[in-house]
Amino acid sequence: MSAKIKLLLRYIFVGALSLFPLILVIVVVNYLKNLGVSAYSSLHDYTDSFEVTLALMAGVVGIFALLGFSIEKYGRSIFISMIDTTFEKIPAIRSVYSVSKKLAAMLSGGEDGTKKEVVLVEYPKEGLWVPAYLLNRHENICVVFIPTSPNPTSGYTVLVDESLIKKTSLSLQEASSFIISMGADFSQKEAVSALIQTHQTSVPTL
């Protein structure tokens, strides 16, 4: 392959990479559009009325906004509390609903019981550091969730000794942004780098 062809391929790659944020936004917008169209079509098939369908969709959006406002303002919602109480009485659904609720609260920076700090852990081997969410602990054993890039909702749940993790001041949003951007958005880079370097200098060499 000639040098000119290699240079052309590099230009194409760099140009395509520069448009990646725009492409990602288009993909997300298109997904939301398709989701809205699908919901509208399903409702319209049921109601057979444009006005009623539009009113129902506006009502659903209004309910979401009201729930979000009540939770942000008062820390709870009576409607959600009623759903919690109902589902907790159904054995077949109770465990699944409870886990789903904890995960949703964690990802949204929710309640004290699920709002956990961001830590650094060596995974999948020593010397490779990844951000993780500290979910639970018992004595000196920690339960951490290690998300994967660029989708922070998938990953691995591992048990690790507390001495093997590094606590950070990263927020859930900062860690999620780091993971989604595949490291391009590196908040608090100085503090995180200092943690890793401090660990390396404190490990005795053989």
TORZAVEX-156697 format. One record per residue (C-alpha): x, y, z. Coordinates in nm, 2 decimals, always signed. Each point is the difference from the previous one (the first is absolute). Layout:
N
[node [X, Y, Z]] ...
//
This chain:
206
[node [+0.00, +0.00, +0.00]] [node [+0.14, +0.34, -0.11]] [node [+0.07, +0.28, +0.24]] [node [-0.27, +0.22, -0.17]] [node [-0.27, -0.27, +0.06]] [node [+0.10, -0.04, +0.36]] [node [-0.02, +0.38, +0.05]] [node [-0.34, +0.00, -0.17]] [node [-0.13, -0.27, +0.23]] [node [+0.13, +0.18, +0.30]] [node [-0.18, +0.32, -0.11]] [node [-0.32, -0.20, -0.04]] [node [+0.03, -0.16, +0.34]] [node [+0.07, +0.33, +0.17]] [node [-0.28, +0.17, -0.18]] [node [-0.25, -0.28, +0.09]] [node [+0.12, +0.01, +0.36]] [node [-0.05, +0.37, +0.03]] [node [-0.37, -0.05, -0.10]] [node [-0.05, -0.28, +0.26]] [node [-0.17, +0.23, +0.26]] [node [-0.24, +0.12, -0.27]] [node [-0.07, -0.35, -0.12]] [node [-0.06, -0.11, +0.36]] [node [-0.25, +0.28, +0.06]] [node [-0.18, -0.09, -0.33]] [node [-0.02, -0.36, +0.11]] [node [-0.15, +0.09, +0.34]] [node [-0.25, +0.24, -0.15]] [node [-0.10, -0.25, -0.26]] [node [-0.05, -0.26, +0.27]] [node [-0.22, +0.23, +0.20]] [node [-0.19, +0.10, -0.31]] [node [-0.07, -0.36, -0.09]] [node [-0.10, -0.07, +0.36]] [node [-0.25, +0.29, -0.01]] [node [-0.14, -0.10, -0.34]] [node [-0.04, -0.36, +0.12]] [node [-0.18, +0.12, +0.32]] [node [-0.22, +0.23, -0.20]] [node [-0.09, -0.27, -0.25]] [node [-0.09, -0.25, +0.27]] [node [-0.22, +0.26, +0.18]] [node [-0.16, +0.11, -0.32]] [node [-0.09, -0.35, -0.10]] [node [-0.17, -0.03, +0.34]] [node [-0.18, +0.33, +0.01]] [node [-0.05, +0.06, -0.37]] [node [+0.02, +0.38, +0.07]] [node [+0.28, +0.25, -0.06]] [node [-0.12, +0.23, +0.27]] [node [-0.04, -0.27, +0.27]] [node [+0.33, -0.16, -0.09]] [node [+0.18, +0.34, +0.03]] [node [-0.17, +0.07, +0.33]] [node [+0.10, -0.34, +0.14]] [node [+0.36, +0.05, -0.10]] [node [+0.00, +0.35, +0.15]] [node [-0.15, -0.14, +0.32]] [node [+0.28, -0.27, +0.02]] [node [+0.27, +0.27, -0.04]] [node [-0.18, +0.21, +0.26]] [node [+0.00, -0.29, +0.24]] [node [+0.37, -0.06, -0.05]] [node [+0.07, +0.37, +0.07]] [node [-0.22, +0.00, +0.31]] [node [+0.17, -0.31, +0.14]] [node [+0.34, +0.14, -0.07]] [node [-0.10, +0.33, +0.17]] [node [-0.14, -0.17, +0.31]] [node [+0.30, -0.23, +0.04]] [node [+0.25, +0.29, -0.05]] [node [-0.20, +0.24, +0.23]] [node [-0.11, -0.24, +0.28]] [node [+0.22, -0.30, -0.05]] [node [-0.30, -0.23, -0.06]] [node [-0.32, -0.05, -0.19]] [node [-0.33, -0.12, +0.14]] [node [-0.08, -0.18, -0.33]] [node [+0.34, -0.18, -0.01]] [node [-0.04, -0.09, +0.37]] [node [-0.34, -0.16, -0.08]] [node [+0.16, -0.20, -0.28]] [node [+0.29, -0.11, +0.23]] [node [-0.25, -0.11, +0.27]] [node [-0.20, -0.20, -0.26]] [node [+0.29, -0.17, -0.16]] [node [+0.17, -0.09, +0.33]] [node [-0.31, -0.21, +0.08]] [node [+0.04, -0.21, -0.31]] [node [+0.27, -0.27, +0.06]] [node [+0.07, -0.08, -0.37]] [node [+0.06, +0.36, -0.08]] [node [+0.14, +0.14, +0.32]] [node [+0.37, -0.10, -0.04]] [node [+0.02, +0.11, -0.37]] [node [-0.17, +0.33, +0.07]] [node [+0.22, +0.07, +0.30]] [node [+0.32, -0.06, -0.19]] [node [-0.12, +0.21, -0.30]] [node [-0.09, +0.28, +0.24]] [node [+0.34, +0.00, +0.16]] [node [+0.18, +0.01, -0.34]] [node [-0.22, +0.28, -0.12]] [node [+0.07, +0.20, +0.31]] [node [+0.37, -0.07, -0.03]] [node [+0.02, +0.12, -0.36]] [node [-0.20, +0.32, +0.08]] [node [+0.20, +0.07, +0.32]] [node [-0.30, -0.08, +0.21]] [node [-0.06, -0.08, +0.36]] [node [+0.25, -0.04, +0.28]] [node [-0.03, -0.38, -0.01]] [node [+0.10, -0.02, -0.36]] [node [+0.20, +0.32, -0.06]] [node [+0.35, -0.14, +0.01]] [node [+0.34, +0.15, -0.06]] [node [+0.23, -0.05, -0.30]] [node [+0.31, -0.19, +0.06]] [node [+0.30, -0.13, -0.20]] [node [+0.08, -0.37, -0.01]] [node [+0.26, -0.21, -0.18]] [node [-0.18, -0.20, -0.26]] [node [+0.03, -0.24, -0.18]] [node [+0.36, -0.02, +0.14]] [node [+0.24, +0.20, +0.21]] [node [+0.12, +0.32, -0.16]] [node [-0.32, +0.06, -0.19]] [node [-0.23, +0.25, +0.18]] [node [-0.37, +0.04, -0.08]] [node [-0.27, +0.22, +0.16]] [node [-0.26, -0.20, +0.19]] [node [-0.31, +0.07, +0.21]] [node [+0.01, -0.11, +0.36]] [node [-0.34, -0.16, +0.06]] [node [+0.03, -0.18, +0.33]] [node [+0.24, -0.12, +0.26]] [node [+0.02, -0.25, +0.29]] [node [+0.29, +0.05, +0.24]] [node [+0.30, +0.04, -0.23]] [node [-0.15, -0.16, -0.31]] [node [-0.14, +0.24, -0.26]] [node [-0.25, -0.07, -0.27]] [node [+0.09, +0.22, -0.31]] [node [-0.16, +0.02, -0.34]] [node [+0.25, +0.05, -0.28]] [node [-0.17, +0.16, -0.30]] [node [+0.11, -0.05, -0.36]] [node [+0.06, +0.27, -0.27]] [node [-0.19, +0.15, -0.16]] [node [-0.31, -0.15, +0.17]] [node [+0.03, +0.06, +0.38]] [node [-0.31, -0.21, +0.07]] [node [+0.18, -0.32, -0.09]] [node [+0.30, -0.14, +0.18]] [node [+0.11, -0.23, +0.28]] [node [-0.08, -0.03, +0.36]] [node [+0.30, -0.11, +0.21]] [node [+0.09, -0.05, +0.36]] [node [+0.33, +0.16, +0.11]] [node [+0.18, +0.07, +0.32]] [node [-0.03, +0.36, +0.11]] [node [+0.38, +0.04, +0.01]] [node [+0.01, -0.06, -0.37]] [node [-0.22, +0.29, -0.10]] [node [+0.07, +0.37, -0.03]] [node [-0.27, +0.25, +0.11]] [node [-0.04, +0.30, -0.23]] [node [-0.19, +0.33, +0.01]] [node [-0.16, -0.07, -0.35]] [node [-0.37, +0.04, -0.02]] [node [-0.22, -0.26, -0.16]] [node [-0.06, +0.24, -0.29]] [node [+0.38, +0.06, -0.05]] [node [+0.07, -0.38, +0.00]] [node [-0.28, -0.07, -0.24]] [node [+0.12, +0.27, -0.23]] [node [+0.35, -0.14, +0.01]] [node [-0.13, -0.35, -0.09]] [node [-0.24, +0.11, -0.27]] [node [+0.26, +0.22, -0.17]] [node [+0.25, -0.29, +0.02]] [node [+0.24, +0.22, +0.21]] [node [-0.03, +0.32, -0.22]] [node [-0.18, +0.18, +0.28]] [node [+0.25, -0.05, +0.29]] [node [-0.12, +0.20, +0.30]] [node [+0.24, +0.06, +0.29]] [node [+0.28, -0.16, -0.20]] [node [+0.27, +0.14, +0.24]] [node [-0.16, -0.15, +0.31]] [node [-0.07, -0.33, -0.16]] [node [+0.35, -0.02, -0.14]] [node [+0.15, +0.09, +0.34]] [node [-0.19, -0.29, +0.16]] [node [+0.14, -0.25, -0.25]] [node [+0.35, +0.13, +0.02]] [node [-0.01, +0.00, +0.38]] [node [-0.11, -0.36, +0.00]] [node [+0.28, -0.09, -0.24]] [node [+0.27, +0.16, +0.22]] [node [-0.14, -0.16, +0.31]] [node [+0.01, -0.36, -0.14]] [node [+0.33, -0.16, +0.10]] [node [+0.22, -0.13, -0.29]] [node [+0.15, -0.35, +0.02]] 
//
